[in-house]
Amino acid sequence: MERFEIDGEKIEYRLERKRIKNYYISIKDGLVTVRVPTKTTQEKIEELLGKRVKWIVENVEQQQKKIKKPYEYCEGEIFKVLGKEAVLHIAYEKIKKPKFKFSRGKFSVILPSEENENSKEEVKKLIEQFYTQLAEKEVEKAMRKMTMKVGIGPTGYKIKKLKSTWGNCATTGNISINRNVVKYSRRAIEYVCLHEICHLQNMNHSKSFWDMVEKFMPNYREAEEELKNG
C-alpha cells in the first residue's frame, strides 16, 4: 500500500500501473485504488490525489461505516430482528441439549456445561435456525400480501442466504428472497417481495418497473433506505 498526506489528511491507496491512457481513482469497501498509465511519475500521482482528497476522504469514511463486522456470538452482542435490536444473553446449566428463546428484544441461549471452544458455534447455529424459521413465516406473509395486492404471483419462491442481493427473479417466474431480510422491518420485507413480483412483469429496472413499484408502495424509497443503511 502507498501513502499520501496533504493538509493533515492521510490516504492509503493501492497503485496500479497499466497500459491505459487515462487516470482512475476508485473506492471499494473503503479501499482506494489508483490506476495510472505505466510511465506516470509519483509527482503526477500525488497531484491527482491532492485534487480529489476531500472526495476520497469522505467516501472512504462513508464506506467504512457501512462495512459490517462479522458476529462474534458472545454475551451482550447486538443483533437485529424485524428492524429492532435484540441482545444476546448466554447462560450455562447442567442440561443435555442447548436451549434458545427470543422474547422482548433478547436472545436467551442456555448451553450445557461450561464455555468451551464449541460454544460460539452452538450459539451461531441456534441463531441461524431462528432467522430461518422467522423468514419462512414473515416472507410467506409478505409474499401473500403483495401477490394479492398486485394481482400476479411467482411460479414459486425460496428463501436463501444470498450474498449480494435482497432477492432475485428468474425468467421461469421463480423468486428467491434473502433470508436476512427478516433483520429489517416488515415494511422492508414487503418491499423486497414487491420488488421481485414487479420483475415478473418487467425483467429490468426501467421506468415502467419503478412506476409499478411506486403504484403499489408509494413510500418504497423509505424501505430502500432502511435496507441500504441498516
Secondary structure, 3 states (H helix, E strand, C coil): CEEEEECCEEEEEEEEEECCCCCEEEEECCEEEEEEECCCCHHHHHHHHHHCHHHHHHHHHHHHHHCCCCCCCCCCCEEEECCEEEEEEEEEECCCCCEEEEECCEEEEEEECCCCCCHHHHHHHHHHHHHHHHHHHHHHHHHHHHHHHHCCCCCEEEEECCCCCCEEECCCCEEEEEHHHHHCCHHHHHHHHHHHHHHCCCCCCCHHHHHHHHHHCCCHHHHHHHHHHC
